[in-house]
Structure formats: C-alpha cells, structure tokens
C-alpha cells in the first residue's frame, strides 16, 4: 500500500540518526519522530486504523528518513509460508518505490497481533521473531537496511533492534494514551481520523449474524434459480435494467433515512432498509460486468455516501455458498471509498474483495491503482465521459429509429398497389346494406328497363339472402361503355423522326428513311462494289 508523504521543510538537524529522527509530513505541518515509542504511537495515523494481525512495512526516503511507501499484509497462520511472503513483501515495497524514482534509505517494520487466550504479549513477540528476522534479511539483500522493527501486542510494544534494557525493557513498553501525543495533535489539526481497528473495519463487510443467515441464503437460492438463466439468455438486458432500478430505489431510501450515531447502529439501520429478496436480486445482478460498471458511476456527489452504505450492506448479505459473490459489492465499496478520498477503507474493502475472489480483475486493478497513488479523478473522468456518451448515443439511436420508422411508413404507402381497369358496380358502391324493399323495387326496375350490369357483376335480384356484397339502386346502374383501344407506345413515331410513307411494291427503306434501289446481279470488283 503505497502513499507518498513528502515534507515541506527540514526534518531536523543534519546529524540526526535516521533510526531515531524520522519525519512525517502532512499537508499542513511536519512531525519529527525521535524514539520507538513515538513510532509505535504514529502507526495508526499512518495507516488510518489500528492494524491487527498484520505486517506493516514503511519505506524511508532520502537522508533524513522521510516516510514514503507503505505496505500491509495479514500475518500467515502457517510459519512455513513466511519465507516466501517476506521475499515478496520486501521486493514489492523496495522495488516499487525505486521504480517511481524514490531513493529508499531504510525500512521500518511493524508486526501487530493480539495474544490469544492464555498467552501474553511477550510470547507473541517471541513467536513472531523469526518472521521479523526473515524480513530484515530480505530487505538487506535489496540494500535497504531495516532501521527499526517493532512488535505491538496487548497495548505494549517491543523493539527487535534495540538491545538496551533501559529504553526497551524485557516486559515491553506501554503505548501512550491515545490522543495525548504530538502526533495525535498534528493529525487532528490535519483532519486525519483513525477509524478504529482493522478488525472493526472488516466487521462492517462481513456476513450478517448467524440468526439471519438461513433466510438470506434461501432468498439467494430463489433469485439464482430465476435470474441465472435469464442473464445467460436473451433477457440479460431486462435483468440489467431491473438490477439498476432496484439499486436506484435503495439509494433513495438510504439517502432519506434518519441519521444515527455509531457505526454498528448505522449498519443495522441500513440492513433493515433492504428486503431479503431485493438484496438477493441485486447481488445476483451485480455479477454481470456491464451492470457492475454502470453501478460504479454512483461515485461522487450526493449519491456517493448512500452508494457506499448500499454496497457494504449487500456485501454483508453474501452468505453461505454465495460468499464469492461479495467480490462485486466489495469492489464497488472500495471504489467509492477511494473516490471519496478514504484510502484506508478503500484498501480494506478491496483486500476483502480479493479474499473473496483472488481472480476478480476489477478489484485487482483498483487495488493496484490505489497502492500506486494514482489520482482517482482519472477514472472518474472516464466514467463521466462514458455516461455522457451513453446518453448521447441513446438519444442518437432514438432519433435514428424514429427516422427509419418514417422511411418505412413512406415506403409502405408507395408500395401499395394502385387499382386499374374497369370496376364492378359492387366495388363502386358503399358496403352499407340497404332496405330490402328498396332493393327489390330497384332490381325490378332495372330488369324492366333492360339495363345490364357490368361484366363480372351479379344482378341484385339474383343474389342470395346471405350474400355479404352490397346491392345498389337504379341510380347507380349505368350501361358499361367499352374503352377505346389505345395505340401502344411502340407504334408511335419517335420524336424528330419522319413519318413513314406508303411504299411501292418492291421498295425498301434504309435506316435514314431513304428508299433503297433493287440491285441486279452482276460482277463486283475487289472492293465489293458492282
């Protein structure tokens, strides 16, 4: 976990030893640490929380020992894993800092672990001594000496580097009271907050109490049976829209909820705002990459804080066999926390996401970017552009679809066949059925007058009662006048040509209309002329 903290002024006298006079700079003022006790007191302010069950390594830059890159990792429970872990941690910290152009002049190591039941802090320190020794050797191979190594356990610290009993007694040295040191005053003035222990921060992201686990797991089973087939089929778009609508509704409720004091009370309030089936649908829907990326756009403004609470609440609902599904909401929680400037919580959430699914690419990329000290504004700008482009693209697509619809309608009107030729009487009259008595009289009158219907039409008097064609009155009956046959276009002379004249017997015409003369047989010369 890399942060760069460069001072704005001198770190003290030039003859000070880096192992005893180390400088910590903030945006407002500079603090000089001169003893292991001050180092141990500064650790939670450097990390933003009290690390538990952790190895913390901090690189020192320059001749005056300015704090630079830092790294934290949980202590492996199996001692056989320590050698490989130590080599990787030293290489990651030192090589990474040098790759960014920083001169690493030393390393500070902290090992923090509370004693188990029946143990003491002294026993914890002795048990972790081989781990610290291996870390010192790994850093020495990279030409970065370990200037101080401290073990913090049960409110007491020990130094692995100081042999003096007067400054580092055998029973350890108690930590100073929280908030009473110069470091605490400077951190408060700079606005740096300590969010409690790492265990307390991780508790906000762990599953719900055991009393609520069975009901939530049954809701997840039901949602999986309904949504998985849709997400893999043709209904993926509908599932995405449904998931985002549910998340938007939950954000509105979280935003309008009454504030409460205390982290535990706030988490309980948020859990009560989410129904089990609703949370299950959102958890399953966020497994889709496109849906997750759309949800990541709630990262700033008034939506960021309720979004962070929502992703925490969804991570707590990933219980039982669905523990790996927590990678998506945990990564979103880490992204929003990082976007809001809360790097400690971002690192904790992203670490939990990688613990749930080590191969989750989005969490790995964000975790690396956060550790490298990259400005999250670059990613925020990219998401804003994508959101604006999607809105413009949606408007453009709507306009194109509307124009295509108009073109298709116009083509349909043009493609309708036009009726040509004579029409029957039945096609020319209204389909409204007239009075039977009037139709009978009209038919008799038409027969008496000798009028005939147009060819192909049936006289009204001969139709059956069930015939659906309409009858007509005598005023609509007219004798059909046959149309005169028109001359075809091919028989007409072309414009600009001379009209054909009467030909004499045996006379023919050439292409230009001039008469050809009948030739008589005779000898021809070699040019083909007679």
C-alpha positions in Angstrom: 0.0 0.0 0.0 1.8 3.0 -1.3 1.4 6.5 -0.2 3.9 9.3 -0.7 4.3 11.8 2.1 7.0 14.4 1.4 7.9 17.1 3.9 7.8 20.8 3.2 10.7 21.8 5.4 13.8 20.4 7.1 13.3 17.3 9.2 15.7 18.3 11.9 19.4 18.6 12.4 21.6 17.2 9.8 23.5 15.0 12.3 20.4 13.2 13.4 20.3 9.4 13.0 17.6 8.2 10.7 16.7 5.4 13.0 15.8 7.8 15.8 14.8 11.0 14.0 12.2 10.2 11.3 10.0 12.9 9.7 6.3 12.6 8.9 4.8 15.4 6.7 1.2 16.2 6.1 -0.3 18.9 4.0 -0.2 21.3 7.0 2.9 20.7 9.1 5.8 18.3 9.7 6.2 16.0 12.7 9.6 14.6 13.7 9.6 11.2 15.5 12.7 10.5 17.7 12.0 7.2 19.6 10.4 3.8 19.1 7.6 4.9 21.4 6.7 7.8 19.0 6.9 5.4 16.1 4.5 3.0 17.7 2.1 5.8 18.5 2.3 7.1 14.9 1.3 3.8 13.3 -2.5 4.2 13.4 -2.2 7.7 12.0 0.0 6.5 9.2 -2.5 3.7 8.2 -5.8 5.4 9.2 -6.7 2.5 11.5 -5.1 0.2 14.1 -3.7 -2.7 12.2 -4.3 -6.1 13.8 -2.8 -9.4 12.8 -0.8 -7.5 10.2 2.7 -6.9 9.0 3.3 -3.2 8.1 6.4 -2.1 6.2 7.2 1.6 5.6 10.0 2.8 3.3 12.1 5.8 4.3 13.2 8.2 1.5 16.2 10.5 1.5 19.0 11.1 4.0 16.6 12.5 6.6 14.3 9.5 6.7 11.0 10.8 5.2 8.1 8.4 5.3 7.3 7.1 1.8 5.7 3.9 0.5 3.9 1.7 3.0 2.6 -1.9 2.8 0.3 -4.0 5.0 -0.4 -7.7 4.8 -2.1 -10.2 7.2 0.3 -12.5 9.1 0.1 -16.0 7.7 -1.1 -18.6 10.2 1.4 -21.2 8.9 5.1 -20.4 9.7 6.2 -22.4 6.6 4.7 -19.6 4.4 6.8 -16.9 6.0 10.0 -17.1 3.9 8.3 -16.7 0.5 6.0 -14.0 1.9 8.9 -12.0 3.3 10.8 -12.0 0.0 7.7 -10.9 -1.9 6.9 -8.1 0.6 10.4 -6.7 0.5 10.6 -6.8 -3.3 7.2 -5.2 -3.7 7.9 -2.3 -1.4 11.5 -1.5 -2.2 11.5 -2.2 -6.0 8.1 -0.4 -6.3 9.5 2.8 -4.6 12.6 2.8 -6.6 10.7 2.3 -9.8 8.9 5.5 -9.0 12.2 7.4 -8.7 12.5 7.4 -4.8 15.7 6.7 -3.0 15.0 4.1 -0.3 17.4 4.6 2.5 15.8 2.3 5.1 12.7 0.4 6.2 10.6 0.4 9.3 8.8 -2.9 10.2 5.7 -3.3 12.5 4.2 -6.7 13.4 0.9 -6.3 15.2 -1.0 -9.2 16.8 -3.1 -9.5 19.9 -2.4 -12.5 22.2 -4.7 -15.5 22.2 -6.4 -16.7 25.3 -3.8 -17.8 27.8 -0.9 -16.1 26.0 0.9 -12.9 26.8 2.3 -10.1 24.6 5.8 -11.2 25.3 5.0 -14.7 24.0 3.6 -13.1 20.8 6.7 -11.1 20.3 8.9 -14.2 20.6 6.8 -16.2 18.3 7.0 -13.6 15.6 10.7 -13.0 16.0 11.6 -15.4 13.1 9.2 -13.6 10.8 10.8 -10.2 11.5 14.3 -11.7 11.1 13.4 -13.1 7.7 12.1 -9.6 6.7 15.3 -8.0 7.8 17.3 -10.4 5.7 15.1 -9.9 2.6 15.4 -6.1 2.9 19.2 -6.3 3.4 19.5 -8.3 0.1 17.9 -5.3 -1.7 20.3 -2.9 0.0 17.6 -1.3 2.2 18.5 -1.8 5.9 15.8 -2.2 8.5 16.3 0.7 10.9 13.6 -0.3 13.3 11.4 -3.3 13.9 8.6 -3.2 16.5 6.1 -5.7 17.8 2.8 -4.2 19.1 0.6 -6.5 21.2 -1.8 -6.0 24.1 -1.1 -2.3 24.4 2.6 -2.8 24.7 5.5 -2.7 22.2 8.9 -4.3 21.9 11.9 -3.4 19.7 13.7 -6.2 17.8 16.6 -3.8 17.0 17.3 -2.0 20.3 19.4 -4.1 22.8 19.1 -1.6 25.6 17.2 -2.6 28.7 16.8 1.0 29.8 14.8 2.2 26.8 13.4 -1.2 25.7 12.7 -3.3 28.9 12.2 -7.0 28.7 8.5 -6.8 29.7 7.9 -4.2 27.0 6.9 -0.5 26.9 3.2 0.5 27.3 1.8 2.7 24.4 1.0 6.3 25.2 -2.6 7.2 25.8 -4.5 7.8 22.5 -4.8 11.4 21.6 -2.1 12.7 24.0 1.0 12.8 21.8 2.3 15.4 19.4 1.5 13.1 16.6 -2.2 12.9 17.6 -2.4 16.7 17.8 -0.9 17.2 14.4 -3.1 14.5 12.9 -6.2 16.1 14.4 -5.1 19.5 13.1 -4.6 18.0 9.6 -8.0 16.3 9.6 -6.6 12.7 9.8 -9.0 10.3 11.5 -8.4 6.9 13.0 -11.3 4.6 12.2 -10.7 2.1 14.9 -9.0 -1.3 14.5 -8.8 -3.3 11.3 -11.0 -5.9 12.8 -13.7 -3.4 13.4 -13.5 -2.1 9.8 -13.7 -5.6 8.4 -16.7 -6.4 10.6 -18.7 -3.9 8.5 -18.0 -6.0 5.4 -18.5 -9.5 6.9 -21.8 -11.5 6.7 -24.8 -10.9 8.9 -25.2 -12.6 12.3 -26.0 -16.3 12.2 -29.6 -15.8 13.1 -30.3 -14.1 9.7 -28.1 -16.3 7.5 -30.7 -19.1 6.6 -33.4 -16.7 5.4 -30.9 -14.7 3.3 -29.4 -17.9 1.7 -32.9 -19.1 0.8 -33.6 -15.8 -0.9 -30.3 -16.1 -2.8 -31.2 -19.6 -3.9 -34.6 -18.4 -5.2 -33.0 -15.4 -7.0 -30.3 -17.6 -8.6 -32.9 -20.0 -9.9 -34.8 -17.2 -11.6 -32.1 -14.9 -12.8 -29.2 -17.0 -13.9 -30.9 -18.5 -16.9 -32.2 -15.0 -17.9 -28.7 -13.5 -17.6 -27.3 -16.2 -19.8 -30.1 -15.9 -22.4 -32.0 -13.3 -24.3 -33.2 -11.5 -21.1 -29.9 -10.1 -20.0 -30.9 -6.5 -20.8 -34.0 -6.8 -18.8 -32.1 -8.2 -15.8 -29.6 -5.3 -16.0 -32.4 -2.7 -16.0 -34.2 -4.4 -13.1 -30.9 -4.5 -11.1 -30.2 -0.9 -11.6 -33.8 0.1 -10.8 -33.6 -1.8 -7.5 -30.3 -0.1 -6.7 -31.6 3.3 -7.5 -34.6 2.7 -5.3 -32.4 1.5 -2.4 -30.2 4.6 -2.8 -33.2 6.9 -2.5 -34.2 5.1 0.8 -30.7 5.2 2.1 -30.4 8.9 1.3 -33.7 9.7 3.1 -33.1 7.6 6.2 -32.7 9.3 9.5 -29.1 9.6 10.8 -28.0 7.6 13.8 -24.8 7.7 15.9 -22.3 4.8 15.9 -21.1 2.5 13.1 -23.0 -0.6 14.5 -26.3 1.3 14.7 -25.8 2.8 11.2 -25.2 -0.7 9.8 -28.2 -2.1 11.5 -30.4 0.7 10.1 -29.1 0.0 6.6 -29.7 -3.7 6.9 -33.3 -3.0 7.9 -33.8 -0.9 4.8 -33.1 -3.8 2.5 -35.5 -6.7 1.9 -34.0 -10.1 1.6 -35.4 -10.9 -1.9 -34.4 -7.4 -3.1 -30.9 -7.8 -1.8 -30.6 -11.2 -3.4 -31.7 -9.8 -6.8 -29.1 -7.0 -6.7 -26.3 -9.4 -5.6 -27.0 -11.7 -8.5 -27.5 -8.9 -10.9 -24.1 -7.3 -10.0 -22.3 -10.4 -11.1 -22.8 -9.0 -14.7 -19.8 -6.9 -15.6 -21.9 -4.3 -17.5 -24.3 -3.9 -14.6 -21.4 -3.5 -12.2 -19.7 -0.9 -14.3 -23.0 1.1 -14.6 -23.4 0.9 -10.8 -19.8 2.3 -10.4 -21.0 5.6 -11.8 -22.5 6.4 -8.4 -19.1 7.6 -7.1 -19.5 11.3 -6.4 -21.9 14.0 -5.3 -24.9 13.3 -3.1 -25.1 9.7 -4.4 -21.6 8.6 -3.2 -22.3 8.2 0.5 -25.5 6.2 0.3 -23.9 4.1 -2.5 -21.1 3.2 -0.2 -23.6 2.2 2.5 -25.5 0.1 0.0 -22.5 -1.8 -1.2 -21.5 -2.5 2.3 -25.0 -3.8 3.1 -25.0 -6.0 0.0 -21.6 -7.4 0.9 -23.0 -8.4 4.3 -25.8 -10.3 2.6 -23.4 -12.6 0.7 -23.7 -15.6 3.0 -23.1 -19.3 2.8 -22.4 -20.7 -0.6 -22.6 -17.1 -2.0 -19.6 -15.8 -0.2 -17.7 -15.4 -3.5 -20.5 -13.1 -4.8 -19.3 -10.5 -2.3 -16.4 -9.6 -4.6 -18.6 -7.3 -6.7 -20.2 -5.2 -3.9 -16.9 -5.1 -2.0 -15.1 -3.8 -5.1 -17.8 -1.1 -5.6 -17.4 -0.2 -1.9 -13.7 0.1 -2.3 -14.0 2.2 -5.4 -16.5 4.6 -3.9 -14.4 5.0 -0.7 -11.3 5.7 -2.8 -13.2 8.2 -4.9 -14.2 10.0 -1.7 -10.6 10.1 -0.6 -10.9 7.5 2.1 -7.9 5.3 1.2 -7.8 3.2 4.3 -11.4 2.0 3.9 -10.8 1.5 0.2 -7.8 -0.7 0.8 -9.7 -2.8 3.4 -12.7 -3.3 1.1 -10.5 -4.1 -1.9 -8.5 -6.6 0.2 -11.7 -8.3 1.3 -12.9 -8.4 -2.3 -9.6 -10.2 -3.3 -10.0 -12.5 -0.4 -13.5 -13.5 -1.6 -12.2 -13.9 -5.2 -8.5 -13.6 -5.8 -9.0 -13.6 -9.6 -11.5 -10.7 -9.6 -9.9 -8.4 -12.2 -11.7 -5.2 -11.3 -10.6 -5.4 -7.7 -7.0 -6.2 -8.6 -6.8 -3.2 -10.9 -8.3 -0.8 -8.3 -6.2 -2.2 -5.5 -3.0 -1.7 -7.6 -4.1 1.8 -8.6 -4.8 2.8 -5.0 -1.5 1.4 -3.9 0.4 3.2 -6.6 -1.0 6.5 -5.5 -2.9 7.2 -8.8 -5.4 10.0 -8.7 -8.9 8.5 -8.8 -10.0 11.6 -10.8 -8.7 9.9 -13.9 -11.1 7.1 -13.5 -13.9 9.3 -12.5 -13.4 11.4 -15.7 -13.5 8.3 -17.8 -16.8 7.2 -16.2 -18.3 10.6 -16.7 -17.4 10.5 -20.4 -18.8 7.1 -20.8 -22.0 8.1 -19.1 -22.3 11.2 -21.3 -21.5 9.2 -24.4 -24.1 6.6 -23.5 -26.7 9.3 -23.0 -25.8 11.0 -26.3 -25.7 7.6 -28.0 -29.1 6.7 -26.7 -30.6 10.0 -28.0 -29.0 9.4 -31.4 -30.3 5.9 -31.6 -33.8 7.1 -30.7 -33.6 9.7 -33.5 -32.3 7.2 -36.0 -35.0 4.7 -35.1 -37.7 7.3 -35.5 -36.4 8.4 -38.9 -36.2 4.8 -40.0 -39.8 4.3 -38.9 -40.9 7.2 -41.0 -39.0 6.0 -44.1 -40.5 2.5 -43.7 -44.0 4.0 -43.5 -43.4 6.1 -46.6 -42.2 3.1 -48.5 -45.3 1.1 -47.4 -47.5 3.9 -48.8 -45.7 4.0 -52.1 -45.7 0.2 -52.4 -49.5 -0.2 -52.1 -50.9 -1.4 -55.5 -53.0 1.1 -57.4 -56.2 -0.3 -58.8 -56.5 -0.1 -62.6 -59.1 -1.2 -65.2 -62.9 -1.4 -65.0 -64.5 -1.8 -61.6 -67.8 -3.6 -61.0 -70.8 -2.0 -59.6 -70.3 -3.8 -56.3 -66.8 -2.4 -56.0 -68.0 1.2 -56.5 -70.9 1.3 -54.0 -70.9 1.5 -50.3 -70.9 -1.6 -48.2 -73.9 -0.5 -46.2 -76.8 -2.9 -46.7 -79.9 -1.0 -48.0 -83.5 -1.6 -47.3 -84.7 -4.9 -48.8 -87.9 -3.4 -50.2 -85.9 -0.7 -51.9 -83.5 -3.2 -53.4 -86.3 -5.3 -54.7 -88.0 -2.4 -56.5 -84.7 -1.2 -57.9 -84.0 -4.7 -59.3 -87.4 -4.9 -60.9 -87.0 -1.5 -62.5 -83.6 -2.4 -63.8 -84.9 -5.6 -65.4 -87.8 -3.8 -67.0 -85.7 -1.1 -68.5 -83.3 -3.7 -70.0 -80.2 -2.3 -68.3 -77.4 -4.8 -67.7 -74.6 -4.7 -65.1 -71.0 -4.5 -66.0 -69.4 -7.8 -66.9 -68.4 -9.8 -63.8 -71.1 -8.3 -61.5 -74.1 -10.1 -60.2 -77.5 -8.6 -60.6 -79.0 -7.7 -57.3 -82.2 -9.8 -57.9 -80.1 -13.0 -58.3 -78.2 -12.7 -55.0 -78.9 -15.0 -52.1 -80.1 -13.5 -48.8 -76.8 -14.5 -47.1 -74.5 -12.8 -49.6 -72.3 -10.1 -47.9 -71.9 -8.0 -51.0 -73.9 -4.8 -51.1 -76.7 -4.1 -53.5 -77.2 -0.9 -55.4 -80.1 1.2 -56.5 -81.1 2.0 -60.2 -79.5 5.4 -59.9 -76.1 3.7 -59.5 -76.7 1.3 -62.5 -75.2 2.5 -65.8 -74.6 0.7 -69.0 -70.9 -0.1 -69.5 -69.2 1.8 -72.2 -66.2 -0.2 -73.5 -62.9 1.7 -73.5 -61.3 2.5 -76.8 -58.1 0.6 -77.5 -55.2 2.9 -77.2 -52.2 2.7 -79.6 -49.2 1.3 -77.9 -46.2 3.5 -77.4 -44.1 1.3 -79.8 -46.4 2.1 -82.7 -46.0 5.8 -82.4 -43.2 7.5 -84.3 -40.3 8.7 -82.3 -39.9 12.4 -81.7 -37.8 14.0 -84.5 -38.2 11.1 -87.0 -40.0 11.4 -90.3 -43.4 9.7 -90.7 -43.4 6.5 -92.7 -44.9 6.9 -96.2 -46.6 4.4 -98.4 -44.1 2.1 -100.1 -44.3 1.0 -103.6 -44.2 -2.7 -104.5 -40.6 -3.9 -104.1 -39.4 -0.8 -102.4 -37.5 -0.9 -99.2 -36.2 1.8 -96.9 -32.8 2.3 -95.3 -32.0 3.4 -91.8 -32.4 7.1 -92.7 -35.7 6.6 -94.4 -34.2 6.9 -98.0 -35.5 4.3 -100.5 -33.3 1.5 -101.4 -32.9 0.6 -105.1 -33.2 -3.0 -106.0 -29.9 -4.2 -107.4 -29.5 -6.6 -110.2 -26.9 -9.3 -110.2 -23.5 -8.7 -111.9 -19.8 -8.8 -111.3 -18.3 -7.0 -108.4 -14.8 -5.6 -108.0 -12.4 -6.4 -105.2 -13.8 -3.5 -103.1 -17.3 -5.1 -103.0 -18.9 -2.6 -105.4 -20.5 -3.5 -108.6 
